[in-house]
Amino acid sequence: MASVELDLRRLAAGEAPRAAVVADAADASSVLVRGPVAGLSAVLAVLHKAGRTAEVPVSWEPGGDKDSTGLARDLGIGEGRPRELTLVRDDHGGVLLHHGRIEADGDGRRSLSRRLGLQAYHDDIRVAHGEITRIDVRPDWTAVDTIGVTVMVQPLRPTRRTSGRALQVACDPARVIRDGVRFPRPVHRWTWYADDRVRWLLHP
């Protein structure tokens, strides 16, 4: 096995790399990813599918976009020692590193104008029941096996914030966005969870 370098800096906003582009990560001894958050997420999803997140160190040279800058700051890229980190997963084979969102599937109106019928539990707390505007999810890199959830019931109204390990959602047809990339079809159910059985290796 050899080290693999993946230059994904040409990915457009909202674009994920093609499966063939990141496939070599599955057999690598180490991986260097250059580019946006979506590229790093895709590589970790490949490593997880191969069952190798705990043994393949991953280095990341962030893109110049806002999300990459924010995640790089949260992960301490460029400083510190190699370390094991939580892997936040979903039930559709994806990985979440920076920001996930669930909102009403499009009908042409602005996203804050759309409403979504939804029920959601964050661990054993019911955080939504009825119509809402959206749910935002972020891994908490200051904690272990933790995601933060924010529920916006109505625009310009106070949001509900909770912290825990897993979010489970049942809803009307919804759009899901993972690290800036839209899931290819509407969903009726979705789960994000910090998998306490799995770690990935970051070389900052």
C-alpha positions in Angstrom: 0.0 0.0 0.0 1.2 3.5 -0.8 0.4 7.0 0.2 -2.3 8.7 -1.9 -2.6 12.4 -2.6 -6.0 13.7 -3.8 -6.2 17.1 -5.3 -9.9 18.1 -5.1 -9.4 21.9 -5.2 -11.3 22.2 -8.5 -14.6 21.0 -7.0 -17.3 23.6 -7.4 -19.5 24.7 -4.5 -22.1 22.1 -3.7 -20.2 19.4 -5.7 -18.9 16.1 -4.4 -16.0 14.2 -6.0 -16.9 11.3 -8.3 -16.5 7.9 -6.7 -13.7 6.9 -9.1 -11.7 10.0 -8.1 -11.5 9.0 -4.4 -11.6 5.2 -4.7 -7.8 4.8 -4.3 -8.1 6.0 -0.7 -9.6 2.6 0.3 -6.2 0.9 -0.2 -3.9 3.7 0.9 -1.4 3.6 3.7 -2.1 7.3 4.3 -4.1 10.0 2.5 -3.5 13.7 1.8 -6.6 15.6 0.7 -6.4 19.0 -0.9 -9.6 20.9 -1.3 -13.0 21.7 0.3 -14.9 20.0 3.1 -16.9 17.9 0.7 -13.8 16.3 -0.6 -12.5 15.3 2.9 -16.0 14.0 3.7 -16.0 11.8 0.6 -12.6 10.3 1.4 -13.6 9.5 5.0 -16.8 7.8 3.6 -14.6 5.6 1.4 -12.3 4.7 4.2 -15.3 3.9 6.4 -16.8 1.6 3.8 -13.5 -0.2 3.6 -13.3 -0.5 7.4 -10.0 1.4 7.5 -10.7 4.8 9.2 -8.8 3.7 12.4 -5.7 2.7 10.5 -5.2 5.2 7.7 -3.9 8.7 8.8 -5.6 11.5 6.9 -4.0 14.9 6.3 -6.0 17.8 4.9 -5.0 21.0 3.1 -8.2 23.0 3.3 -9.8 25.0 0.4 -10.1 28.7 0.6 -13.9 28.8 1.1 -15.6 29.8 4.3 -16.6 26.3 5.4 -13.1 24.9 4.9 -11.7 27.8 6.9 -14.2 27.2 9.7 -13.6 23.4 9.9 -9.8 23.8 9.7 -10.0 26.1 12.7 -12.2 23.7 14.6 -9.9 20.7 13.9 -6.7 22.7 14.6 -5.2 22.1 11.1 -1.5 23.0 11.1 -1.0 22.6 14.8 -1.1 19.9 17.4 -0.4 16.1 17.3 -2.0 13.4 15.3 -5.2 12.3 17.0 -8.3 10.1 16.8 -11.5 11.9 16.2 -15.2 11.1 16.2 -16.8 10.0 13.0 -20.3 11.5 12.5 -22.2 9.3 10.1 -25.7 9.1 8.5 -27.8 6.1 7.6 -27.2 6.6 3.9 -23.5 5.9 4.0 -22.3 9.5 4.3 -20.0 11.4 6.7 -20.6 14.8 8.2 -17.7 17.0 9.2 -18.9 20.6 9.3 -22.6 21.3 8.7 -25.7 19.3 7.8 -29.2 20.7 7.1 -32.7 19.2 6.7 -35.3 21.5 5.1 -38.4 21.4 2.9 -37.8 20.0 -0.6 -37.9 22.8 -3.2 -40.9 24.4 -4.7 -39.3 27.6 -6.0 -39.8 29.7 -2.9 -36.9 30.9 -0.7 -35.8 28.3 1.8 -36.9 30.4 4.8 -40.4 30.6 3.4 -40.9 26.9 3.1 -42.3 24.8 5.9 -41.7 21.1 6.6 -43.8 18.7 8.6 -41.3 16.8 10.8 -40.7 14.9 14.0 -37.2 14.7 15.4 -35.5 13.2 18.5 -32.0 14.1 19.7 -31.1 11.1 21.8 -34.3 10.8 24.0 -35.3 14.5 23.7 -38.1 15.3 21.2 -36.7 18.5 19.6 -39.4 19.0 16.9 -43.0 18.0 16.3 -45.1 19.7 13.6 -44.1 22.2 11.0 -40.6 23.8 11.1 -38.4 25.7 8.8 -35.2 23.7 9.1 -32.8 21.7 11.3 -29.0 22.4 11.3 -26.5 19.8 12.6 -22.9 20.3 13.4 -20.3 17.9 14.9 -19.0 19.3 18.2 -15.2 19.0 17.9 -14.7 20.2 21.5 -16.5 17.1 22.8 -16.5 13.3 22.3 -19.2 11.6 20.2 -21.4 14.7 20.2 -23.4 16.6 17.6 -25.1 20.0 18.1 -28.6 20.4 16.7 -30.5 23.7 16.1 -34.2 23.7 15.2 -35.6 26.7 13.5 -39.4 26.6 13.9 -40.0 30.0 12.3 -37.7 32.6 10.8 -36.6 35.4 13.1 -37.9 33.5 16.2 -35.6 31.9 18.9 -34.2 28.6 17.9 -34.0 25.4 19.9 -30.5 24.1 20.6 -29.5 20.7 22.0 -26.4 18.6 22.3 -26.2 14.8 22.1 -25.1 11.8 20.1 -27.8 11.0 17.6 -30.6 12.8 15.7 -33.4 10.8 14.2 -35.9 12.4 11.9 -39.2 11.4 10.2 -40.7 14.0 7.9 -42.5 15.1 4.8 -40.3 14.9 1.7 -37.2 16.8 2.7 -34.0 18.1 1.2 -30.7 17.1 3.0 -27.5 18.9 2.6 -24.3 17.3 3.8 -21.2 19.5 4.0 -22.5 21.7 1.3 -23.6 18.9 -1.1 -27.3 18.2 -1.6 -28.4 14.5 -1.2 -29.6 13.4 -4.7 -33.2 12.7 -3.7 -35.9 13.8 -1.2 -36.0 11.8 2.0 -38.7 10.8 4.5 -36.3 9.6 7.2 -32.8 10.5 8.2 -30.4 9.9 11.0 -27.1 11.6 11.9 -25.1 10.1 14.7 -21.6 10.3 16.3 -20.5 6.7 16.0 -18.8 5.8 19.3 -17.5 2.5 17.8 -15.5 4.2 15.0 -12.6 6.8 14.9 -10.7 8.4 12.2 -7.0 9.5 12.3 -6.2 13.1 11.6 -2.7 14.3 11.0 -3.1 18.1 11.4 
